[in-house]
Amino acid sequence: MVVLRKRSDAPRNWRRAATLSGLPVGLGDRLPKLSSDQDRVETADLRSERLQPVAGLDVDRYQRPGERARAALECESAPVTYRPVKPEVADWVLGGCASLADADDAFVTEAATLVKSGFVEFA
């Protein structure tokens, strides 16, 4: 799937590409909000923004004996419906996306990626 968006109010156009095993359910209805969140995440300081998990998001956690815990996010209406994440990111999403005011840069970057991927949105 390729989504292209011409932006007259910004120096760069927007594009996303993903390999899909099936079509996301309801993505068409979400594209306007996803597009506006894409614009906003590029200029916003996420440490001072309120974020929330999107409706229909599931968090999977799993661990095999002798291995580290793993987690993934799943959302049928996201452009990429499945995304592996670190367990602490899964905890943050499960907790309703608490404030990033004290988060380190790597965590804020991961949160921005989740907004761009359609798993988290601005509240």
FENFENMO-V844182 format. One record per residue. SS is DSSP state (A for helix, B for strand, O for the rest). NEAR is the number of other ideal C-beta (glycine too) atoms within 12 Angstrom. D_CENTER is the distance of its C-alpha to the mean C-alpha in Angstrom with 1 decimal. Layout:
ss->SS near->NEAR d_center->D_CENTER
ss->SS near->NEAR d_center->D_CENTER
//
This chain:
ss->O near->21 d_center->16.9
ss->B near->12 d_center->17.0
ss->B near->27 d_center->15.9
ss->B near->14 d_center->18.0
ss->B near->20 d_center->18.3
ss->O near->12 d_center->21.3
ss->O near->16 d_center->21.0
ss->O near->10 d_center->24.4
ss->O near->14 d_center->23.4
ss->O near->15 d_center->21.6
ss->O near->9 d_center->23.1
ss->O near->14 d_center->20.6
ss->O near->16 d_center->19.4
ss->B near->27 d_center->15.9
ss->B near->17 d_center->15.3
ss->B near->25 d_center->12.9
ss->B near->12 d_center->14.5
ss->O near->22 d_center->13.7
ss->O near->12 d_center->16.3
ss->O near->19 d_center->16.3
ss->O near->11 d_center->18.6
ss->O near->13 d_center->18.6
ss->O near->15 d_center->17.5
ss->O near->30 d_center->14.4
ss->O near->18 d_center->16.0
ss->O near->20 d_center->15.8
ss->A near->29 d_center->13.5
ss->A near->16 d_center->16.4
ss->A near->16 d_center->16.5
ss->A near->27 d_center->12.9
ss->A near->23 d_center->13.3
ss->A near->15 d_center->15.1
ss->A near->25 d_center->12.5
ss->A near->35 d_center->9.7
ss->A near->30 d_center->12.3
ss->A near->21 d_center->13.4
ss->A near->34 d_center->10.1
ss->A near->32 d_center->10.1
ss->A near->23 d_center->13.6
ss->A near->24 d_center->13.2
ss->A near->29 d_center->10.7
ss->A near->20 d_center->13.4
ss->A near->16 d_center->16.2
ss->O near->21 d_center->15.1
ss->O near->17 d_center->15.8
ss->A near->32 d_center->12.9
ss->A near->20 d_center->15.6
ss->A near->14 d_center->17.2
ss->O near->26 d_center->14.5
ss->O near->20 d_center->13.7
ss->B near->34 d_center->10.2
ss->B near->25 d_center->9.9
ss->B near->31 d_center->8.2
ss->O near->36 d_center->8.6
ss->O near->19 d_center->12.0
ss->O near->22 d_center->12.7
ss->O near->30 d_center->10.2
ss->B near->23 d_center->12.3
ss->B near->32 d_center->12.4
ss->B near->21 d_center->15.0
ss->B near->23 d_center->17.1
ss->B near->15 d_center->20.1
ss->O near->13 d_center->22.8
ss->O near->9 d_center->25.9
ss->O near->7 d_center->29.1
ss->O near->6 d_center->29.5
ss->O near->8 d_center->25.9
ss->O near->13 d_center->23.0
ss->O near->20 d_center->20.6
ss->B near->20 d_center->17.4
ss->B near->25 d_center->14.3
ss->B near->24 d_center->11.6
ss->B near->37 d_center->8.9
ss->B near->28 d_center->10.2
ss->O near->32 d_center->9.7
ss->O near->26 d_center->12.5
ss->O near->27 d_center->11.3
ss->O near->40 d_center->8.2
ss->O near->37 d_center->9.5
ss->O near->30 d_center->9.2
ss->O near->29 d_center->10.1
ss->B near->26 d_center->10.3
ss->B near->30 d_center->8.8
ss->B near->23 d_center->11.2
ss->B near->31 d_center->10.5
ss->O near->24 d_center->13.4
ss->A near->21 d_center->15.0
ss->A near->22 d_center->14.7
ss->A near->36 d_center->10.9
ss->A near->31 d_center->11.5
ss->A near->19 d_center->14.2
ss->A near->31 d_center->12.2
ss->A near->37 d_center->9.9
ss->A near->22 d_center->13.2
ss->O near->16 d_center->14.9
ss->O near->17 d_center->13.0
ss->O near->32 d_center->11.1
ss->O near->24 d_center->14.5
ss->O near->21 d_center->15.5
ss->O near->30 d_center->14.6
ss->O near->16 d_center->18.2
ss->O near->12 d_center->19.5
ss->O near->24 d_center->16.6
ss->O near->13 d_center->17.5
ss->A near->14 d_center->16.2
ss->A near->14 d_center->14.5
ss->A near->27 d_center->12.5
ss->A near->27 d_center->11.6
ss->A near->18 d_center->10.7
ss->A near->30 d_center->8.3
ss->A near->40 d_center->6.8
ss->A near->30 d_center->6.9
ss->A near->26 d_center->5.4
ss->A near->40 d_center->2.0
ss->A near->38 d_center->3.5
ss->A near->31 d_center->5.2
ss->A near->37 d_center->4.0
ss->O near->40 d_center->4.2
ss->O near->43 d_center->3.4
ss->B near->42 d_center->4.4
ss->B near->34 d_center->7.1
ss->B near->27 d_center->10.4
ss->O near->18 d_center->13.1
//
